[in-house]
Amino acid sequence: MVIAIIAILAAMLLPALGKAKLKVQGISCMNNGKQLGTAYLMYAHDNNDLCLPGFGYDSVPSWCEGNVVSAPAAIDADLVKNSPTYCYLSSPKVFHCPSDLAGLRYRGQIVLRNRSYAVNGAMGKSGWHQPNVPPFRHMAKLGDIATPGPTAVYVLIDEHENSINDSHFYPFRNLKAYDNRWLDAPSGRHGNATGFAFADGHSEIHRWVDSDVTRVRIDGGAVVANDISFLPNAGRKDHAWLTNRVAALAP
């Protein structure tokens, strides 16, 4: 009888404990995003309001160099330390989401990647963003983030384990109309929710309402890098929410 009661109590408690763990991990990811976003803005304020892009151009450096598709580059902490924003941070660990357990195989072991976050691909002068300009605009400087303002445009995102490959994130090829295939996919490791850092300095965890980005493809214990073909299409509501927060509109 006692054993049966314990089993019943355990069955009742496990879902609650699982939800509590998700919440704690989400808060940790949000704190990482807050630190990374603050460092991004501090760099801009110290450098003529310059928005760091995913891919450097002219004399503008990228937010973070290196790919996270294969080791050893993907596990090299020095690559995140070379980010122009690193001087405003206390540890390379903030570049990695605590819930991101998807590692790469390297020398017979599964090793976690050095980074889980990517910069908004509309920052700077990305060629991926060019087809959507106008009605959207390039955001080379913080002052370009208007209509909507910095509270509604994200600078950094917690990217999906199978999607992240470089430091650049662009969700859909077409922001002007409903485009249901992910170009880059957001993480769903916080209960089908994703961490964002916004241009005003706040961070948040956003839950998706008609998309499922929780699936992760693993092969032999290692994440299958740079392949999101298995993910379901993005829903209309989530497409609208995300595209409304990628970039400011042209004046």
Contacts in CASP RR format, 6 or more apart in sequence:
PFRMAT RR
TARGET T0000
AUTHOR 0000-0000-0000
METHOD contacts of the structure
MODEL  1
MVIAIIAILAAMLLPALGKAKLKVQGISCMNNGKQLGTAYLMYAHDNNDL
CLPGFGYDSVPSWCEGNVVSAPAAIDADLVKNSPTYCYLSSPKVFHCPSD
LAGLRYRGQIVLRNRSYAVNGAMGKSGWHQPNVPPFRHMAKLGDIATPGP
TAVYVLIDEHENSINDSHFYPFRNLKAYDNRWLDAPSGRHGNATGFAFAD
GHSEIHRWVDSDVTRVRIDGGAVVANDISFLPNAGRKDHAWLTNRVAALA
P
22 190 0 8 1.000
22 191 0 8 1.000
25 98 0 8 1.000
25 99 0 8 1.000
25 189 0 8 1.000
25 190 0 8 1.000
26 99 0 8 1.000
26 190 0 8 1.000
26 193 0 8 1.000
26 195 0 8 1.000
26 205 0 8 1.000
28 97 0 8 1.000
28 98 0 8 1.000
28 99 0 8 1.000
29 97 0 8 1.000
29 98 0 8 1.000
29 99 0 8 1.000
29 158 0 8 1.000
29 190 0 8 1.000
29 195 0 8 1.000
29 205 0 8 1.000
30 195 0 8 1.000
30 203 0 8 1.000
30 204 0 8 1.000
30 205 0 8 1.000
31 203 0 8 1.000
32 94 0 8 1.000
32 95 0 8 1.000
32 96 0 8 1.000
32 97 0 8 1.000
32 98 0 8 1.000
32 117 0 8 1.000
33 94 0 8 1.000
33 117 0 8 1.000
33 156 0 8 1.000
33 158 0 8 1.000
33 195 0 8 1.000
33 196 0 8 1.000
33 197 0 8 1.000
33 203 0 8 1.000
34 197 0 8 1.000
34 201 0 8 1.000
34 202 0 8 1.000
34 203 0 8 1.000
35 89 0 8 1.000
35 90 0 8 1.000
35 94 0 8 1.000
36 85 0 8 1.000
36 89 0 8 1.000
36 94 0 8 1.000
36 95 0 8 1.000
36 117 0 8 1.000
36 156 0 8 1.000
36 197 0 8 1.000
37 85 0 8 1.000
37 155 0 8 1.000
37 156 0 8 1.000
37 197 0 8 1.000
37 201 0 8 1.000
37 203 0 8 1.000
38 88 0 8 1.000
38 201 0 8 1.000
39 85 0 8 1.000
39 86 0 8 1.000
39 88 0 8 1.000
39 89 0 8 1.000
40 52 0 8 1.000
40 63 0 8 1.000
40 85 0 8 1.000
40 119 0 8 1.000
40 155 0 8 1.000
40 156 0 8 1.000
40 197 0 8 1.000
41 142 0 8 1.000
41 155 0 8 1.000
41 199 0 8 1.000
41 201 0 8 1.000
42 85 0 8 1.000
42 88 0 8 1.000
43 50 0 8 1.000
43 52 0 8 1.000
43 84 0 8 1.000
43 85 0 8 1.000
43 88 0 8 1.000
44 50 0 8 1.000
44 51 0 8 1.000
44 52 0 8 1.000
44 141 0 8 1.000
44 142 0 8 1.000
45 142 0 8 1.000
48 141 0 8 1.000
49 141 0 8 1.000
49 142 0 8 1.000
49 143 0 8 1.000
50 60 0 8 1.000
50 140 0 8 1.000
50 141 0 8 1.000
51 123 0 8 1.000
51 124 0 8 1.000
51 139 0 8 1.000
51 140 0 8 1.000
51 141 0 8 1.000
51 142 0 8 1.000
51 144 0 8 1.000
51 145 0 8 1.000
51 155 0 8 1.000
52 60 0 8 1.000
52 61 0 8 1.000
52 62 0 8 1.000
52 63 0 8 1.000
52 84 0 8 1.000
52 85 0 8 1.000
52 119 0 8 1.000
52 123 0 8 1.000
52 124 0 8 1.000
53 60 0 8 1.000
53 62 0 8 1.000
53 63 0 8 1.000
53 119 0 8 1.000
53 121 0 8 1.000
53 123 0 8 1.000
53 124 0 8 1.000
53 125 0 8 1.000
53 126 0 8 1.000
53 168 0 8 1.000
54 62 0 8 1.000
54 63 0 8 1.000
54 64 0 8 1.000
54 118 0 8 1.000
54 119 0 8 1.000
54 121 0 8 1.000
54 123 0 8 1.000
54 124 0 8 1.000
54 126 0 8 1.000
54 166 0 8 1.000
54 167 0 8 1.000
54 168 0 8 1.000
55 62 0 8 1.000
55 126 0 8 1.000
55 166 0 8 1.000
55 168 0 8 1.000
56 62 0 8 1.000
57 124 0 8 1.000
57 125 0 8 1.000
60 124 0 8 1.000
60 140 0 8 1.000
61 84 0 8 1.000
62 167 0 8 1.000
63 83 0 8 1.000
63 84 0 8 1.000
63 85 0 8 1.000
63 119 0 8 1.000
63 123 0 8 1.000
63 167 0 8 1.000
64 79 0 8 1.000
64 80 0 8 1.000
64 82 0 8 1.000
64 83 0 8 1.000
64 95 0 8 1.000
64 115 0 8 1.000
64 119 0 8 1.000
64 167 0 8 1.000
65 79 0 8 1.000
65 82 0 8 1.000
65 83 0 8 1.000
65 167 0 8 1.000
66 73 0 8 1.000
66 79 0 8 1.000
66 166 0 8 1.000
66 167 0 8 1.000
67 73 0 8 1.000
67 74 0 8 1.000
67 165 0 8 1.000
67 166 0 8 1.000
68 74 0 8 1.000
68 113 0 8 1.000
68 114 0 8 1.000
68 115 0 8 1.000
68 164 0 8 1.000
68 165 0 8 1.000
68 166 0 8 1.000
68 225 0 8 1.000
69 165 0 8 1.000
69 225 0 8 1.000
69 226 0 8 1.000
70 104 0 8 1.000
70 225 0 8 1.000
71 104 0 8 1.000
71 105 0 8 1.000
71 106 0 8 1.000
71 111 0 8 1.000
72 106 0 8 1.000
73 79 0 8 1.000
74 104 0 8 1.000
74 113 0 8 1.000
74 114 0 8 1.000
75 104 0 8 1.000
75 106 0 8 1.000
75 111 0 8 1.000
75 112 0 8 1.000
75 113 0 8 1.000
75 114 0 8 1.000
76 114 0 8 1.000
77 92 0 8 1.000
77 114 0 8 1.000
79 114 0 8 1.000
79 115 0 8 1.000
80 86 0 8 1.000
80 92 0 8 1.000
80 95 0 8 1.000
80 114 0 8 1.000
80 115 0 8 1.000
81 92 0 8 1.000
83 95 0 8 1.000
86 92 0 8 1.000
92 114 0 8 1.000
95 114 0 8 1.000
95 115 0 8 1.000
95 116 0 8 1.000
95 117 0 8 1.000
96 112 0 8 1.000
96 113 0 8 1.000
96 114 0 8 1.000
96 115 0 8 1.000
96 116 0 8 1.000
97 116 0 8 1.000
97 117 0 8 1.000
97 158 0 8 1.000
97 187 0 8 1.000
97 189 0 8 1.000
99 189 0 8 1.000
99 190 0 8 1.000
100 112 0 8 1.000
100 113 0 8 1.000
100 116 0 8 1.000
100 161 0 8 1.000
100 187 0 8 1.000
100 189 0 8 1.000
101 112 0 8 1.000
102 112 0 8 1.000
102 113 0 8 1.000
102 161 0 8 1.000
102 162 0 8 1.000
102 216 0 8 1.000
102 218 0 8 1.000
102 223 0 8 1.000
103 110 0 8 1.000
103 111 0 8 1.000
103 112 0 8 1.000
103 113 0 8 1.000
103 221 0 8 1.000
103 222 0 8 1.000
103 223 0 8 1.000
104 110 0 8 1.000
104 111 0 8 1.000
104 113 0 8 1.000
104 222 0 8 1.000
104 223 0 8 1.000
104 225 0 8 1.000
105 111 0 8 1.000
105 220 0 8 1.000
105 221 0 8 1.000
105 222 0 8 1.000
110 221 0 8 1.000
110 222 0 8 1.000
113 164 0 8 1.000
115 164 0 8 1.000
115 167 0 8 1.000
116 158 0 8 1.000
116 159 0 8 1.000
116 164 0 8 1.000
116 187 0 8 1.000
117 156 0 8 1.000
117 157 0 8 1.000
117 158 0 8 1.000
117 159 0 8 1.000
118 156 0 8 1.000
118 157 0 8 1.000
118 159 0 8 1.000
118 164 0 8 1.000
118 166 0 8 1.000
118 167 0 8 1.000
118 168 0 8 1.000
118 169 0 8 1.000
118 184 0 8 1.000
119 155 0 8 1.000
119 156 0 8 1.000
119 167 0 8 1.000
119 168 0 8 1.000
119 169 0 8 1.000
120 153 0 8 1.000
120 154 0 8 1.000
120 155 0 8 1.000
120 156 0 8 1.000
120 157 0 8 1.000
120 169 0 8 1.000
120 246 0 8 1.000
120 247 0 8 1.000
121 128 0 8 1.000
121 129 0 8 1.000
121 168 0 8 1.000
121 169 0 8 1.000
121 170 0 8 1.000
121 246 0 8 1.000
122 129 0 8 1.000
122 136 0 8 1.000
122 138 0 8 1.000
122 139 0 8 1.000
122 170 0 8 1.000
122 246 0 8 1.000
122 247 0 8 1.000
123 139 0 8 1.000
123 140 0 8 1.000
123 155 0 8 1.000
124 138 0 8 1.000
124 139 0 8 1.000
124 140 0 8 1.000
125 138 0 8 1.000
125 140 0 8 1.000
126 168 0 8 1.000
126 170 0 8 1.000
128 168 0 8 1.000
128 170 0 8 1.000
128 173 0 8 1.000
128 183 0 8 1.000
129 136 0 8 1.000
129 138 0 8 1.000
129 170 0 8 1.000
129 247 0 8 1.000
131 173 0 8 1.000
131 174 0 8 1.000
132 174 0 8 1.000
132 175 0 8 1.000
132 176 0 8 1.000
132 247 0 8 1.000
133 250 0 8 1.000
134 249 0 8 1.000
134 250 0 8 1.000
135 176 0 8 1.000
135 249 0 8 1.000
135 250 0 8 1.000
136 175 0 8 1.000
136 246 0 8 1.000
136 247 0 8 1.000
136 248 0 8 1.000
136 249 0 8 1.000
136 250 0 8 1.000
137 144 0 8 1.000
137 247 0 8 1.000
137 248 0 8 1.000
137 249 0 8 1.000
137 250 0 8 1.000
137 251 0 8 1.000
138 144 0 8 1.000
138 247 0 8 1.000
139 145 0 8 1.000
139 153 0 8 1.000
139 247 0 8 1.000
139 248 0 8 1.000
142 150 0 8 1.000
142 199 0 8 1.000
144 248 0 8 1.000
145 153 0 8 1.000
145 199 0 8 1.000
145 248 0 8 1.000
146 248 0 8 1.000
146 251 0 8 1.000
147 248 0 8 1.000
147 249 0 8 1.000
147 251 0 8 1.000
148 244 0 8 1.000
148 245 0 8 1.000
148 248 0 8 1.000
148 249 0 8 1.000
149 199 0 8 1.000
149 200 0 8 1.000
149 248 0 8 1.000
150 198 0 8 1.000
150 199 0 8 1.000
150 200 0 8 1.000
150 201 0 8 1.000
151 198 0 8 1.000
151 199 0 8 1.000
151 200 0 8 1.000
151 202 0 8 1.000
152 198 0 8 1.000
152 244 0 8 1.000
152 245 0 8 1.000
153 198 0 8 1.000
153 199 0 8 1.000
153 245 0 8 1.000
153 246 0 8 1.000
153 247 0 8 1.000
153 248 0 8 1.000
154 196 0 8 1.000
154 197 0 8 1.000
154 198 0 8 1.000
154 199 0 8 1.000
154 245 0 8 1.000
154 246 0 8 1.000
155 197 0 8 1.000
155 198 0 8 1.000
155 199 0 8 1.000
156 196 0 8 1.000
156 197 0 8 1.000
157 169 0 8 1.000
157 186 0 8 1.000
157 187 0 8 1.000
157 194 0 8 1.000
157 195 0 8 1.000
157 196 0 8 1.000
157 197 0 8 1.000
158 186 0 8 1.000
158 187 0 8 1.000
158 189 0 8 1.000
158 190 0 8 1.000
158 194 0 8 1.000
158 195 0 8 1.000
158 196 0 8 1.000
159 169 0 8 1.000
159 184 0 8 1.000
159 185 0 8 1.000
159 186 0 8 1.000
159 187 0 8 1.000
160 184 0 8 1.000
160 185 0 8 1.000
160 186 0 8 1.000
160 187 0 8 1.000
160 188 0 8 1.000
160 213 0 8 1.000
160 216 0 8 1.000
160 228 0 8 1.000
160 231 0 8 1.000
161 187 0 8 1.000
161 189 0 8 1.000
161 216 0 8 1.000
161 223 0 8 1.000
162 185 0 8 1.000
162 216 0 8 1.000
162 217 0 8 1.000
162 223 0 8 1.000
162 224 0 8 1.000
162 225 0 8 1.000
162 226 0 8 1.000
162 227 0 8 1.000
162 228 0 8 1.000
162 230 0 8 1.000
162 231 0 8 1.000
163 182 0 8 1.000
163 184 0 8 1.000
163 185 0 8 1.000
163 186 0 8 1.000
163 226 0 8 1.000
163 228 0 8 1.000
164 184 0 8 1.000
165 225 0 8 1.000
165 226 0 8 1.000
168 184 0 8 1.000
169 184 0 8 1.000
170 183 0 8 1.000
170 184 0 8 1.000
170 246 0 8 1.000
171 182 0 8 1.000
171 183 0 8 1.000
171 184 0 8 1.000
171 185 0 8 1.000
171 186 0 8 1.000
171 234 0 8 1.000
171 242 0 8 1.000
171 243 0 8 1.000
171 246 0 8 1.000
172 179 0 8 1.000
172 181 0 8 1.000
172 182 0 8 1.000
172 183 0 8 1.000
172 234 0 8 1.000
172 239 0 8 1.000
172 242 0 8 1.000
172 243 0 8 1.000
173 179 0 8 1.000
173 181 0 8 1.000
173 183 0 8 1.000
175 243 0 8 1.000
175 246 0 8 1.000
175 247 0 8 1.000
178 236 0 8 1.000
178 239 0 8 1.000
178 240 0 8 1.000
179 234 0 8 1.000
179 239 0 8 1.000
180 233 0 8 1.000
180 234 0 8 1.000
180 235 0 8 1.000
180 236 0 8 1.000
180 239 0 8 1.000
181 233 0 8 1.000
181 234 0 8 1.000
182 213 0 8 1.000
182 228 0 8 1.000
182 231 0 8 1.000
182 233 0 8 1.000
182 234 0 8 1.000
184 228 0 8 1.000
185 213 0 8 1.000
185 228 0 8 1.000
185 231 0 8 1.000
186 194 0 8 1.000
186 195 0 8 1.000
186 208 0 8 1.000
186 213 0 8 1.000
186 242 0 8 1.000
187 194 0 8 1.000
187 195 0 8 1.000
187 213 0 8 1.000
188 194 0 8 1.000
188 208 0 8 1.000
188 213 0 8 1.000
188 214 0 8 1.000
189 214 0 8 1.000
189 216 0 8 1.000
190 205 0 8 1.000
191 207 0 8 1.000
191 214 0 8 1.000
192 207 0 8 1.000
192 208 0 8 1.000
192 211 0 8 1.000
192 212 0 8 1.000
192 213 0 8 1.000
192 214 0 8 1.000
193 205 0 8 1.000
193 206 0 8 1.000
193 207 0 8 1.000
193 208 0 8 1.000
194 205 0 8 1.000
194 206 0 8 1.000
194 208 0 8 1.000
194 213 0 8 1.000
195 203 0 8 1.000
195 204 0 8 1.000
195 205 0 8 1.000
195 206 0 8 1.000
196 203 0 8 1.000
196 204 0 8 1.000
196 205 0 8 1.000
196 206 0 8 1.000
196 245 0 8 1.000
197 203 0 8 1.000
198 204 0 8 1.000
206 241 0 8 1.000
208 238 0 8 1.000
209 237 0 8 1.000
209 238 0 8 1.000
210 235 0 8 1.000
210 236 0 8 1.000
210 237 0 8 1.000
210 238 0 8 1.000
211 232 0 8 1.000
211 233 0 8 1.000
211 234 0 8 1.000
211 235 0 8 1.000
211 238 0 8 1.000
212 231 0 8 1.000
212 232 0 8 1.000
213 231 0 8 1.000
215 230 0 8 1.000
215 231 0 8 1.000
215 232 0 8 1.000
216 223 0 8 1.000
217 223 0 8 1.000
217 224 0 8 1.000
217 227 0 8 1.000
217 230 0 8 1.000
218 224 0 8 1.000
234 242 0 8 1.000
END
